[in-house]
């Protein structure tokens, strides 16, 4: 079938690929299409190699697996047998593609075993950017409660992670979609949403049905310590009044603390803690709700994000941070980098074939019409413009 459409241009062209087995060099034939004059390495098409490809999917997946937990240089050292020697090569594998979406890892169907209570916990990691600035990487995870592993250790049941930098709407939409896809929300009585009181976390109440906000105990204890740093003897009664919901007693105690504190700086700390507790009062009282199991967001943000993004002195680019945080989340959700790369490659090749066919159809239409389609000539040339983007979107590309 090849001989009907293609003839040989030349033989023996070499290509070298870096793989998990090391460098592999092979020879292939270069062909020309008899009708269109297009050139192609047909063997490359058969095995899914794109022009200028220097790594196979197995090695790319291995690079991504290593880079999620170690530096680019350590990734190179761990894969020294592959022939990769440049940190730029590692970076190109990570950043030379779209970030992995939150929904990429396979979701399990829990509709038949949907619990009456679900839990959502959220926190953020402060990450240093290049040129001295910083930003936050947000993490949200859903689970069904926890089960004991040992005396002081527990494991979350069916947890699922999500991340984003600044787009709160997309983040909570991903969480809401996951809940609808995975659970029968008619069976769910309550969704407890826990966090430190940040506005972007409380925004989740507007997206998640049947959700109730709960302030996590870690941040409550942190602000109580801040307010009572110079009055240790007040810490126990203040904590007791707050937990029992004695708002009047808490207000009186704060007033006495302010009166007995001479330092203006310490007074400001007391006022800050008081404002924080007032703003989260309802969320604090829900810590006593039946079925609430607490919040472990601090530990999860440390393990899932901080361990790679901020625990060591380094500066990220915004693009690199987006890619790395999405990879960490994908890995925690049990996703396979190899399967993800295969899916991305299939989508790219399908899109390329559609674009190629579309150009051929338009070219033939232009020839048949005697060149009366001047307004789409830019599309045939492959140039990108506002109109071309609109036409491609109409075609579903």
Secondary structure, DSSP 8 states (H G I E B T S, - for coil): -HHHHEEEEEEEEEEEEEETTEEEEEEEEEEEETTT--EE-HHHHHHT--TT--B-HHHHHHHHHHHTTS-HHHHHHHTGGGT---HHHHHHHHHSS----TT-S-----GGG--SEEEEEEEEEEEEBGGG-EEEEEEEEEES-EEESSSS-EEESS-EEEEESS-HHHHHHHHHHHHHHHS-TTS--EEEEEES--HHHHGGGGTSTTEEEEE-HHHHHHHHHHHTTT-HHHHHHHHHHHHTT-HHHHHHHHHHHHHT---HHHHHHHHHHHHHHHHTHHHHHGGGSTT-----HHHHHIIIIIHHHTSSS--B-HHHHHHHHHHHHHHHTT--HHHHHHHHHHHHHHHHHHHHHHHHHHHHHHHHTTS--GGGHHHHTT---HHHHHHHHHTT-
